[in-house]
Amino acid sequence: MQQDEHLKSLDSMIASIGGADTGAQSFGPCGLLLEHLQAARRDLLGSSLDEYRLSLRQAKGSLACIVDQSARNAMKEALLSLLATADRISSPDRARSVA
């Protein structure tokens, strides 16, 4: 999965919990999950790959706010997929560390 596919997946998850505006903050039951997903999106675009992975793991830990079991499981699988493929993403930090 490439970076653009990760972005699409994150955007889809953000939209599914009502946070389609990536700058919005929610104080509802999934506010923390939304913050972690938005942080993962920001980290993917401009921070280190380690911060991206951390945000994904934190989002996975915040899934309890999703009441619908099938929706929760679907988001968990999506997050696990992103985590599994995070090492394949091109990252400025990885390029610098190799050079």
Backbone torsions as a table, in degrees:
resi	resn	phi	psi	omega
1	MET	NA	127.5	-179.6
2	GLN	-87.3	172.2	-177.5
3	GLN	-57.2	-42.2	-178.8
4	ASP	-65.7	-32.8	176.7
5	GLU	-70.5	-36.1	175.1
6	HIS	-63.2	-43.6	178.5
7	LEU	-60.6	-43.9	178.8
8	LYS	-61.3	-42.9	179.4
9	SER	-64.1	-45.9	178.2
10	LEU	-62.2	-44.7	178.9
11	ASP	-59.6	-39.4	178.5
12	SER	-64.5	-44.1	178.7
13	MET	-64.7	-42.0	178.9
14	ILE	-60.9	-45.2	179.9
15	ALA	-65.5	-35.0	-176.9
16	SER	-67.5	-22.1	177.3
17	ILE	-105.8	16.2	172.2
18	GLY	86.7	20.4	-180.0
19	GLY	-118.6	46.8	-176.3
20	ALA	-60.8	-30.6	175.2
21	ASP	-80.9	104.8	-172.5
22	THR	-64.0	-9.1	176.8
23	GLY	-98.4	-6.3	-176.7
24	ALA	-78.7	152.0	173.9
25	GLN	-117.6	142.0	-179.2
26	SER	-116.5	137.7	177.1
27	PHE	-105.8	10.7	178.5
28	GLY	-74.4	-171.8	-176.3
29	PRO	-62.9	-23.9	-179.9
30	CYS	-107.1	21.5	-179.6
31	GLY	-58.5	-42.3	-179.7
32	LEU	-67.7	-42.0	176.5
33	LEU	-60.0	-44.9	178.9
34	LEU	-59.2	-44.3	178.9
35	GLU	-61.4	-41.4	179.9
36	HIS	-67.2	-39.8	178.3
37	LEU	-66.2	-41.5	178.0
38	GLN	-65.8	-38.5	177.3
39	ALA	-64.3	-41.2	177.9
40	ALA	-60.5	-40.9	178.9
41	ARG	-62.6	-46.9	178.4
42	ARG	-63.2	-42.9	-178.9
43	ASP	-63.8	-38.7	178.7
44	LEU	-62.6	-38.8	-176.0
45	LEU	-80.9	-29.2	-171.9
46	GLY	-144.2	-0.7	-176.9
47	SER	-117.2	-166.7	-179.1
48	SER	-79.1	157.7	178.9
49	LEU	-64.1	-32.1	177.8
50	ASP	-63.9	-40.9	177.9
51	GLU	-66.1	-37.3	176.9
52	TYR	-60.7	-48.9	179.1
53	ARG	-61.1	-41.8	178.9
54	LEU	-60.4	-45.3	179.4
55	SER	-62.3	-39.0	177.4
56	LEU	-64.0	-43.3	178.9
57	ARG	-64.6	-38.6	178.1
58	GLN	-66.3	-39.4	176.7
59	ALA	-62.1	-43.3	178.4
60	LYS	-59.8	-36.5	179.0
61	GLY	-74.3	-10.8	-178.4
62	SER	-106.0	12.7	-175.1
63	LEU	-70.9	-14.0	-176.3
64	ALA	-60.1	-19.8	-179.4
65	CYS	-69.4	-18.7	-179.3
66	ILE	-83.7	110.9	-174.2
67	VAL	-69.9	-43.2	-178.0
68	ASP	-69.0	116.7	-175.0
69	GLN	-60.1	-41.5	-178.3
70	SER	-68.9	-37.7	176.9
71	ALA	-66.4	-40.1	178.3
72	ARG	-63.1	-45.2	179.6
73	ASN	-64.1	-38.5	179.1
74	ALA	-64.0	-43.2	179.2
75	MET	-68.6	-37.0	177.6
76	LYS	-62.0	-44.6	178.7
77	GLU	-63.0	-40.0	178.5
78	ALA	-63.7	-42.4	179.1
79	LEU	-66.2	-41.2	177.8
80	LEU	-62.7	-37.6	177.9
81	SER	-65.5	-42.9	177.9
82	LEU	-63.2	-42.3	178.4
83	LEU	-62.7	-41.0	-177.6
84	ALA	-66.1	-29.2	-176.6
85	THR	-105.3	3.3	-176.7
86	ALA	-59.9	-30.4	-178.6
87	ASP	-70.6	-17.5	-178.1
88	ARG	-88.9	-2.8	-178.2
89	ILE	-80.2	136.4	173.7
90	SER	-69.4	134.6	-178.3
91	SER	-138.6	136.1	175.7
92	PRO	-56.5	-35.8	179.6
93	ASP	-65.6	-40.4	-179.6
94	ARG	-67.5	-39.8	179.7
95	ALA	-63.1	-41.6	178.5
96	ARG	-66.3	-38.3	-177.1
97	SER	-70.9	-25.8	179.5
98	VAL	-80.7	-32.7	-175.8
99	ALA	-70.6	NA	NA
